[in-house]
Amino acid sequence: MKALLGTCAVVALVNGALGIDVTIGWNDEYCDTIRVVGGAPCPVDRTAPMMNLSMFDAVNGIQRVTNFAGSYTPYQQGLAAPNANSSQSAAAAVAAHRVLSSLYGTLAGNSPQNQLLQARYDARLANDLAAIPDTNGQRTNGASYGQYVADHLLASRANDGFNADSSYTPGGHAGDWRVTPDGPNTQPFTPQWGNVTPWGLSSGSQFRPPRFVNHFNNDMDALMHSAEYAEQINGGPGVPSVKELGSRNSATRTADQTEAAWFWANDRNGTSKPPGQLIQLTKTVLEQNPGRSIMDNARAWGLVSIALGDACIAAWDAKYNTPIDLWRPIDAIRESQDDGNALTTPDPNWLPLNDFTPPFPAYVSGHATFGAAHAAVMASLFGDNTTFTLGSDEFSVNPGLGYAPDLTRTFHSFSEAAWENAMSRVWLGVHFYWDALDANTLGYEVGNWAAGHYLVPVPAPSVGLTLVGAVGMIAGRRRRR
């Protein structure tokens, strides 16, 4: 019995069911990478599906040859089958290492930062592989398959449009996006991103929010002169006022709303950014559900990453690929004398709670789209009413706020967290309410699409077919005798 248990333990370790799940560790590495490289949200967001879908396809490919009934439809089509005697953990670790090395390590450049990150990736991979026995070549076979799968995905995304022309000419009329007076004084981030090849959607415009078409026929003058636009600034029935709640010196924003405004991944360099914080949330929930296999977790990471990748594409489509590239609240409130709306009053000294306004159009909120897309996938996996506690990089990177670095917030559903994430941008003073509301809807559409169409369980064989197959095998054996 002792020998049998020992054998089972080795097999379980090789397949990732015991010990630290390497998929979790590599997502830690992804978040740490974002903290080092910084930059716009969409490029760092693109890394998550590249890494996690490589790990998923590597793990799932081995699952399909060892336990097909417990596998899922692959993300990439046309992959070769692995050696059945392959370690899923080795495959996942090498796949993640290959992607991060190619995007940020010495396969991407030879700067001190590239070298620093490569050393981190190499150390993690060596630690992961050292814990995996190479019994009958399992580690070697798994590593080879992981690199093959990652290289396949890297090649397939090389021309996905991420590095297309990013030039942008702002409009010159009231309501058009422009560089904000609180900076940063830069061209808007990644205006090409709405045209990047999606991970699951048919296009970035698949679920484009219809508000500006339905209410204003995409006419900026009609929007600016409307009572609905004035409500976004001043507030109204069911519409919170960004002018009041988002002001740096607001008398109506509560202490809890102020804390929540800072809590939700404030795009500051040195943090893991909005995608990274949701990856950390995913890790929290996976770790409070022990007993999950590496296959279970690789699929969860894959679905979350499809949703997050497409959330940025869909949000940026709404920001840039329509006739209205909406200015930010700081411009709307300071320059309302130019908007032609008798219901708005300019406040030329108004400042948002945040110390900067992100440099891209307001509608729709990327944060809110990310949060809802993530919530939709997590609810499909664990049920919406899941309680979890989460921290924020903002409190350690920005100590001047006066919050404890390890401050956390507890949520009792994914939808609760997603909606607070959306509203945090209004309380921070960088988004209008409709930016948050419509992005929340958009995110759920994106996330539900991913959860319903990708990485689904393989069809269970029917009893009739199974019996016929069994009879055929028995007959074949009898004939060979």
C-alpha positions in Angstrom: 0.0 0.0 0.0 2.8 2.4 0.8 4.4 1.8 -2.6 1.1 2.4 -4.3 0.5 5.6 -2.5 4.0 6.8 -3.4 3.4 6.1 -7.0 0.1 7.9 -7.0 1.7 10.9 -5.3 4.4 11.1 -8.0 1.8 11.0 -10.8 -0.3 13.7 -9.0 2.7 15.9 -8.6 3.7 15.6 -12.2 0.2 16.5 -13.3 -0.1 19.4 -10.9 -2.6 18.2 -8.4 -0.3 18.4 -5.5 2.0 21.2 -4.3 2.0 24.7 -5.7 0.1 25.0 -9.0 2.6 26.4 -11.5 -0.2 28.3 -13.3 -0.7 30.4 -10.2 3.0 31.1 -9.8 3.3 32.3 -13.4 0.4 34.6 -13.0 2.2 36.1 -10.1 5.1 36.6 -12.4 2.9 38.3 -14.9 1.7 40.8 -12.3 5.2 41.4 -11.2 6.2 42.1 -14.8 3.5 44.7 -15.2 4.7 46.4 -12.0 8.2 46.7 -13.7 7.2 47.6 -17.3 4.2 49.9 -16.6 2.6 51.6 -19.6 -0.9 51.6 -21.1 -3.4 49.1 -20.0 -4.1 47.3 -23.3 -0.6 46.2 -24.2 -0.1 44.6 -20.7 -3.5 43.2 -20.9 -2.6 41.4 -24.2 0.1 39.4 -22.3 -2.5 37.6 -20.1 -4.3 35.7 -22.8 -1.0 34.9 -24.6 0.5 33.4 -21.5 -2.6 31.8 -20.1 -4.0 30.3 -23.3 -0.5 28.9 -24.0 -0.6 27.2 -20.6 -4.2 26.0 -21.1 -3.5 24.5 -24.5 -0.3 22.8 -23.2 -2.1 21.3 -20.2 -5.2 20.5 -22.1 -3.3 18.9 -25.0 -1.8 16.4 -22.5 -5.2 15.9 -20.9 -6.7 15.0 -24.2 -4.3 12.1 -24.7 -4.4 10.8 -21.1 -8.1 11.5 -20.1 -10.0 12.8 -23.1 -13.3 12.9 -21.2 -11.8 15.3 -18.7 -10.5 17.7 -21.4 -11.9 20.8 -23.1 -12.0 22.1 -26.6 -8.6 23.6 -27.3 -8.2 27.3 -28.0 -5.7 26.8 -30.8 -6.7 24.6 -33.6 -4.3 22.2 -35.4 -1.9 21.6 -32.6 0.0 18.3 -32.7 -0.7 15.8 -30.0 1.9 15.5 -27.2 3.7 12.4 -26.0 1.2 10.8 -23.6 4.0 10.5 -21.0 4.3 14.3 -20.4 4.1 16.4 -17.3 1.3 19.0 -17.4 3.2 21.2 -14.9 6.4 21.2 -17.0 4.4 22.0 -20.1 2.6 24.9 -18.4 5.7 26.3 -16.8 7.7 26.3 -20.1 4.8 27.7 -22.1 4.5 30.7 -19.7 8.3 31.2 -19.6 8.4 31.2 -23.3 5.7 33.8 -23.7 7.1 36.2 -21.0 10.6 35.8 -22.3 9.5 36.6 -25.9 7.5 39.7 -24.8 9.6 41.1 -22.0 12.8 39.1 -21.6 15.9 38.8 -23.7 14.0 37.4 -26.6 12.4 40.8 -26.9 15.6 43.0 -26.3 18.8 43.3 -24.4 18.2 46.2 -22.1 18.9 46.0 -18.4 15.2 45.6 -17.8 15.0 42.8 -20.3 17.9 41.1 -18.6 16.4 41.6 -15.1 13.1 40.1 -16.1 14.7 37.2 -18.0 16.7 36.3 -14.8 13.4 36.3 -12.9 11.7 34.0 -15.5 14.7 31.7 -15.6 14.8 31.4 -11.8 11.1 30.6 -11.6 11.3 28.0 -14.4 14.3 26.3 -12.8 12.5 26.1 -9.5 9.3 24.7 -11.1 11.2 22.1 -13.2 13.3 21.0 -10.2 10.2 19.9 -8.4 9.0 17.7 -11.3 10.5 14.2 -11.6 11.7 13.2 -15.1 10.4 9.7 -14.7 10.4 8.1 -18.1 11.0 11.5 -19.7 7.8 13.2 -18.3 9.4 16.5 -17.5 11.4 16.6 -20.7 8.4 15.7 -22.9 6.2 18.2 -21.1 8.7 21.0 -21.4 9.1 20.3 -25.2 5.4 20.4 -25.7 4.9 23.6 -23.7 7.5 25.5 -25.8 5.9 24.1 -29.0 2.4 25.3 -27.9 3.7 28.8 -26.8 5.6 29.3 -30.1 2.5 28.4 -32.0 0.4 31.0 -30.2 3.1 33.7 -30.4 3.4 33.2 -34.2 -0.4 33.3 -34.6 -0.6 36.7 -32.8 2.4 38.3 -34.4 0.3 40.3 -36.8 -2.8 40.8 -34.7 -2.7 44.6 -35.1 -1.2 45.4 -31.6 1.6 47.5 -33.2 -0.5 49.1 -36.0 -0.3 52.9 -36.7 -1.2 54.6 -33.4 -1.3 58.2 -34.7 -4.3 60.2 -33.6 -5.6 63.7 -34.4 -7.9 65.1 -31.7 -11.1 67.0 -32.7 -11.2 70.7 -32.1 -14.8 71.1 -30.9 -16.4 71.1 -27.4 -16.9 67.5 -26.3 -14.0 66.1 -28.3 -11.2 64.4 -26.4 -8.1 66.5 -25.8 -5.1 66.4 -23.5 -6.3 67.2 -20.1 -5.0 70.1 -17.9 -4.0 67.6 -15.2 -1.9 65.5 -17.6 -0.2 63.4 -18.6 0.7 65.6 -21.5 0.9 62.9 -24.1 -0.9 61.5 -27.1 -3.8 59.2 -26.2 -2.9 55.7 -25.4 -3.3 53.0 -28.1 -6.0 54.4 -30.4 -5.5 51.4 -32.7 -6.6 48.9 -30.0 -10.2 48.6 -31.0 -9.0 47.0 -34.3 -6.7 44.4 -32.7 -7.8 40.8 -33.5 -10.1 39.7 -30.7 -9.5 36.6 -28.6 -13.0 35.4 -28.7 -15.3 38.1 -30.2 -15.9 38.3 -33.9 -14.8 42.0 -33.8 -14.2 44.8 -31.3 -17.6 46.2 -32.3 -19.6 43.0 -31.7 -21.3 44.4 -28.6 -20.6 48.2 -29.2 -22.8 50.2 -26.8 -25.7 51.8 -28.7 -26.4 54.8 -26.5 -24.8 57.5 -28.7 -26.5 56.1 -31.8 -29.9 55.5 -30.2 -30.1 58.8 -28.3 -28.1 61.3 -30.4 -27.6 59.6 -33.8 -23.8 60.0 -33.1 -24.2 63.7 -33.4 -21.9 65.5 -31.0 -23.9 68.7 -31.0 -27.1 66.8 -30.2 -25.3 65.1 -27.3 -23.8 68.3 -25.9 -27.0 70.2 -26.0 -29.0 67.4 -24.3 -30.4 67.3 -20.8 -29.0 63.8 -20.4 -25.4 65.1 -21.0 -26.0 67.9 -18.4 -27.1 65.2 -15.9 -23.8 63.4 -16.3 -22.1 66.5 -14.9 -24.8 67.8 -12.5 -26.5 64.6 -11.5 -30.2 63.8 -11.7 -32.7 61.0 -10.9 -30.6 57.9 -10.7 -27.6 59.6 -12.1 -24.7 60.5 -9.7 -22.9 63.8 -10.4 -19.3 63.5 -11.3 -18.9 67.3 -10.6 -19.9 66.6 -6.9 -18.8 63.1 -6.2 -15.6 63.2 -8.2 -14.3 66.5 -7.0 -11.0 66.6 -5.2 -12.7 68.5 -2.3 -16.1 66.8 -2.5 -18.4 67.4 0.4 -20.8 64.5 -0.7 -18.4 61.6 -1.4 -18.2 59.3 1.6 -15.0 58.0 3.2 -15.9 54.5 1.9 -16.4 55.8 -1.6 -13.0 57.6 -1.5 -11.3 54.5 -0.3 -13.0 52.5 -3.1 -12.0 55.1 -5.7 -8.3 54.6 -4.9 -8.6 50.9 -4.4 -9.4 49.8 -7.9 -6.1 49.7 -9.9 -5.6 53.3 -10.6 -3.4 52.9 -13.8 -0.4 54.1 -11.9 3.0 52.7 -12.9 4.4 50.4 -10.3 1.1 48.7 -9.8 -0.3 45.6 -11.6 -2.8 47.8 -13.5 -6.5 46.9 -14.0 -5.9 43.5 -15.7 -3.3 42.6 -13.0 -5.6 43.3 -10.1 -8.3 41.1 -11.6 -5.7 38.4 -12.1 -4.9 38.7 -8.4 -8.6 38.4 -7.7 -8.7 35.2 -9.7 -5.8 33.8 -7.8 -7.5 34.6 -4.5 -10.6 32.7 -5.5 -8.7 29.7 -6.9 -6.7 29.4 -3.7 -9.8 29.4 -1.6 -11.1 26.5 -3.6 -8.6 23.7 -2.8 -8.5 20.4 -4.6 -8.7 21.9 -8.1 -6.5 20.3 -10.6 -4.0 22.1 -12.9 -6.5 21.4 -15.7 -9.3 23.2 -13.7 -7.1 26.2 -13.0 -5.6 26.4 -16.4 -9.1 26.6 -17.9 -10.1 29.3 -15.4 -7.1 31.4 -16.3 -7.7 30.9 -20.0 -11.3 32.0 -19.8 -10.6 35.0 -17.6 -7.8 36.0 -20.0 -10.0 35.7 -23.1 -12.5 38.0 -21.4 -9.9 40.5 -20.2 -8.2 40.6 -23.6 -11.5 41.2 -25.4 -12.6 43.7 -22.8 -9.8 46.1 -23.8 -10.5 45.6 -27.5 -14.2 46.2 -27.1 -13.8 49.2 -24.8 -11.2 50.8 -27.1 -13.5 50.3 -30.0 -16.1 52.3 -28.2 -13.6 55.0 -27.3 -12.0 55.5 -30.7 -14.0 53.8 -33.5 -17.1 55.9 -33.4 -17.8 59.5 -34.4 -17.7 60.6 -30.7 -14.4 60.4 -28.8 -15.7 62.0 -25.6 -13.7 64.4 -23.5 -13.1 63.7 -19.8 -15.0 65.3 -16.9 -12.2 67.8 -16.1 -12.7 69.3 -19.6 -16.4 69.1 -19.5 -16.7 70.8 -16.1 -14.0 73.5 -16.7 -15.1 74.3 -20.3 -18.9 74.0 -20.1 -19.2 77.6 -21.4 -18.4 76.1 -24.8 -20.8 73.2 -24.8 -23.9 75.2 -25.8 -25.9 73.6 -22.9 -27.8 76.1 -20.7 -28.0 73.5 -17.9 -24.2 73.4 -17.3 -22.1 76.0 -15.4 -18.3 76.1 -15.8 -16.0 75.7 -12.9 -12.5 76.6 -14.3 -10.7 75.5 -11.2 -12.3 72.0 -10.8 -10.0 69.1 -10.3 -10.8 65.4 -9.9 -10.0 63.4 -6.8 -7.3 61.6 -8.8 -4.0 63.4 -9.4 -4.1 62.6 -13.2 -6.7 61.8 -15.8 -5.9 58.7 -18.0 -4.9 59.9 -21.5 -7.7 58.5 -23.7 -11.4 59.2 -24.3 -13.9 58.7 -21.6 -16.7 56.6 -23.2 -16.7 53.8 -22.2 -14.7 53.0 -19.0 -12.0 50.4 -19.5 -12.0 49.7 -15.8 -15.7 49.0 -15.8 -15.5 46.8 -18.9 -12.6 44.8 -17.4 -14.4 44.3 -14.1 -17.7 43.1 -15.6 -16.0 40.8 -18.1 -14.1 39.2 -15.3 -17.1 38.9 -13.1 -19.1 37.2 -15.8 -16.5 34.5 -16.3 -15.9 34.0 -12.6 -19.7 33.7 -11.9 -19.9 31.1 -14.6 -17.2 29.1 -12.9 -18.0 29.6 -9.2 -21.4 31.2 -9.0 -21.9 35.0 -8.5 -22.4 34.9 -4.7 -18.8 34.1 -3.9 -17.1 36.0 -1.0 -13.5 37.1 -1.3 -11.1 39.6 0.1 -8.7 41.6 -2.1 -5.9 44.1 -1.7 -4.6 46.9 -3.9 -1.2 47.9 -5.1 -2.2 51.6 -5.0 -1.9 51.8 -1.2 1.7 50.7 -1.1 2.8 52.6 -4.3 1.0 55.8 -3.2 1.7 56.0 0.6 0.7 59.7 0.6 -2.9 58.6 0.5 -2.6 57.6 4.2 -4.0 54.1 3.9 -2.3 51.0 5.3 -0.4 49.2 2.5 -2.1 46.0 3.3 -5.6 47.4 3.4 -8.2 45.0 1.9 -11.8 45.2 0.9 -14.2 42.2 1.1 -17.0 41.5 -1.4 -19.8 39.0 -1.3 -20.3 38.6 -5.1 -18.4 39.1 -8.3 -21.1 41.5 -9.5 -20.8 43.6 -6.4 -17.0 44.0 -7.0 -17.5 44.7 -10.7 -20.1 47.5 -10.0 -17.9 49.1 -7.3 -15.0 48.9 -9.8 -17.1 50.8 -12.3 -18.4 53.4 -9.9 -14.8 54.0 -8.5 -14.0 55.9 -11.7 -16.9 58.3 -11.1 -15.8 58.8 -7.5 -12.2 59.3 -8.7 -13.5 62.1 -11.0 -12.2 60.6 -14.3 -15.4 59.2 -15.8 -19.1 60.1 -16.3 -21.8 57.8 -14.9 -22.8 56.6 -18.4 -19.1 55.5 -19.0 -19.4 53.2 -16.1 -23.0 52.0 -16.7 -22.6 51.1 -20.3 -19.2 49.6 -19.8 -20.6 47.3 -17.1 -23.2 46.0 -19.6 -20.5 45.7 -22.3 -18.2 43.8 -20.0 -20.8 41.3 -19.1 -21.6 40.7 -22.8 -17.9 40.1 -23.5 -17.4 37.8 -20.5 -20.5 35.8 -21.1 -19.5 35.3 -24.7 -16.1 33.9 -23.6 -17.6 31.6 -21.0 -20.3 30.3 -23.4 -18.2 29.7 -26.5 -14.6 28.8 -25.5 -12.7 26.1 -23.6 -16.0 24.1 -23.2 -16.0 20.5 -22.0 -15.6 17.9 -24.7 -18.9 16.1 -25.6 -19.5 13.0 -23.5 -19.7 9.9 -25.7 -23.1 8.4 -25.9 -23.8 5.0 -24.2 -24.7 3.4 -27.6 -21.5 4.5 -29.3 -19.5 3.4 -26.2 -21.0 -0.1 -26.3 -20.5 -0.5 -30.0 -16.9 0.5 -29.6 -16.4 -2.0 -26.8 -18.0 -4.8 -28.8 -15.9 -4.0 -31.8 -12.7 -4.1 -29.7 -13.7 -7.5 -28.2 -14.5 -8.9 -31.6 -11.2 -7.6 -33.0 -9.3 -9.3 -30.2 -11.1 -12.6 -30.8 -10.3 -12.4 -34.5 -6.6 -11.8 -33.8 -6.6 -14.9 -31.7 
